[in-house]
Amino acid sequence: MTISRRNFLKVAGAAGGVLLAGGARSARTAQVPQTSSEGIEFNGMLIDTTKCIGCRACEEACNEANKLPKPSVSFSAESVFEEKRETTPDAYVVVNRFPNGKNPDKPVFVRRQCMHCVEPSCASACLCKAMEKMPEGPTVYHKDRCMGCRYCMISCPFDIPKFEFDSASPFVRKCIGCYDRVAKGEQPACAEACPEGATLFGKRRDLLEEARKRIYRNPDRYRQRIYGEHEVGGTGYMYLSAVPFRTIGFRIDLGTTHYPELTSGFLSAVPLVDILWPAVLFGFNYLISDREEERGKESGDEE
Amino acid sequence: MKSNVTPMPIPGMPAAPDTGTLKGFLRFLAQELKPRGKILTPFNVVTGIIILGGIAIIAVRFARGLGAVTNLSQAYPWGIWIGFDVVTGVAFAGGAYILTFAVHILKVKKYEPIVRATVLNGFLAYVFYSGALLLDLGRPWNVVNPIIGNAFGYGSVLFLVAWHFLLYTLVLFVEISPAIADWLKWVKAKRIIQKVTTATIIVGVTLSTLHQAGLGGLFLTAPSKIHPLWYSSNIPVLFFISSMFAGFSMIIIESMFTHRIFSDRLDEAHRASHNKILLGLAKGSASVMAAYLFLKVIDLTHGHQLGLLLTPMGYWYLVEVAGFTLLPLVLYVVAIREQSTRLVQGTAILTAIGVILNRLNISVIAFKWYEAVRYYPSWMEIWVTLAVISMELWVFRWVITRMPILGAPPDFTAEEKTLNNLGDGEVVRWKVSSSWKVSAS
């Protein structure tokens, strides 16, 4: 019910002339939903960076499951860790190595892929619903709808969607949470392949419980923070860490407002402007036409 | 449209014997399409080479993908084809809505002589910039998806922008069509168009409001990527307001060139009132710029970003806001007091640079300012941009030298009388050819 009250206030505010501002930035999401609007529990993943050994089995499994081209450097090569990698159109998940502030002998490995936001910015940005949040949790990509405008890339706070710039018929590519595999009752390929249990697949609600349990039981081992619990309104894929998240490649300045909220104020003013503006302008026009006639002037050749 | 051609007049092609029949119309068109005047002028040669080169680059882009000709990357998905061609170009097309509003809604007759040129400018800008947008889309053949409705992304600002973009281009076409009717001497068609003028303009102003604001609204979804000095929840309002002075300054700049180049097309009334018009535009521009700067200051202080001004990006921000918005505002005020049209024209150029800087800052320069490897446009991106502008100038010149855009529209009183004598009960039909008169008698 708070939502409808907020919308009401927004419309009222817009009518009062605040119009396009919406005050979106300061708005906070009260609670991150754990289910879709249909009541289906969101799936998610819990990635425990304290357990990851950087074996890159997830990368290899992802490559096979999504039938991506084989990389030039083998999945067992350690040389890839020499520089920080981003996902690419041909690699939906990449593991990066970071120096460990707590224990210099044991570097931290962090995998990077789509976070499957609870309220994804890419899906709300897409004007033809090529990016779509599924009720089960993952954000998938419909290649037949996409027009290649790349607004999803502009909007994604994690810079995950990648574009095939070198193709004459390019698509946007990113992790889709192995949607088909999960629908068949299997786990996403990366979670199934992980030998250390560092990647845990399950219901987002249960994973949060598991994450909290780990932090309570091992307060010295973990930071008191679950990355993705509240970030940008909650993400489906969440992380645990022993060291500050900012030291292992995470942005900690993203805030807890979900991104569709940033434009909802503006968008809610749109129908209002579309209706009120013509009414006001027609009024102006009649007012001025009448006055001109009274003055005995010819009101012109237009009307 | 009927398929049996010749002497039969086809619907939609009425009026004078010349253009009332398909054959006559085609002959007229063929004759009008022929270039006039000297062909090998320096302007034609330079822009011709730019256009040919641009077409070659565009061919490569469609054969081998965007990566082959642009410097776009995974970190910078949008470059100057969006940031300059679309985002900046549309701002400058804002003159059309603001001027039609003044003349037709507020009935400020003073600006009537420049309405057609401004609307033409706006229409061509929209046509060519949406064309440029197609070059940037990865899968332009899917551009109809959000229009035909196989998947409506209602929640997207871009969806709003696309629809308003399309509809406003149609509105601009209707707004410029009286000039086309004058050119073809389609008297009845012109009368029908004039009946819907007011409604069209009101729809146009509404669409422009949201469309200009929406282009800014696109960047609301990138709070963590745009430098805090430029990111604001007020971006839509700022874009809307600045499109007004962008429009004003573009009208002033455009008239500088048209008055010099097409002086033979101007009538005396237009020439005589021009100084007054320029000073009026300067006043309009100055007051809007004051409001804009006020909002900018509020953003700056409320966001507690004053400290950021003393960083390299802060200095760059000051160049844009103080150097190319505040300074032109002051100069406009001086020009109005001194009644100096020269100064108005110079200031309009400064203002335009300020708008370009602002749009490029938000879409390209202050976008991911923290990235180690920055985007800068490739020579081919710049070349294609110049080619798009050149093509627009060619079409602009073609229209100006053939249709009554700058001078007074032709006098159709005689033809109007014939129409009136035929009675208002006549069903609206867009043909006044000889065969129409037979059937009406």
Interface residues (C-beta under 8 A of the other chain):
Chain A: L19 L20 A21 G22 G23 A24 R25 E86 T88 S121 A123 S124 A125 C126 L127 C128 K129 A130 H142 R145 C146 M147 G148 C149 R150 Y151 M153 I154 S155 P157 D159 K162 F163 E164 F165 D166 S167 A168 S169 P170 F171 V172 R251 D253 L254 G255 Y259 P260 L262 T263 S264 G265 F266 L267 V270 V273 D274 W277 P278 L281 F282 F284 N285 I288 S289 E292 S299 G300 D301 E302 E303
Chain B: F62 A63 R64 G65 L66 G67 A68 T70 L72 S73 Q74 A75 P77 W78 F101 H104 I105 L106 K107 K109 D136 L137 G138 R139 P140 N142 V143 N145 P146 N150 A151 F152 G153 G155 S156 V157 L158 F159 L160 A162 Q194 T197 T198 I202 V203 V205 T206 T209 L210 A213 G214 G217 L218 F219 L220 T221 A222 P223 S224 K225 S233 N234 P236 V237 F240
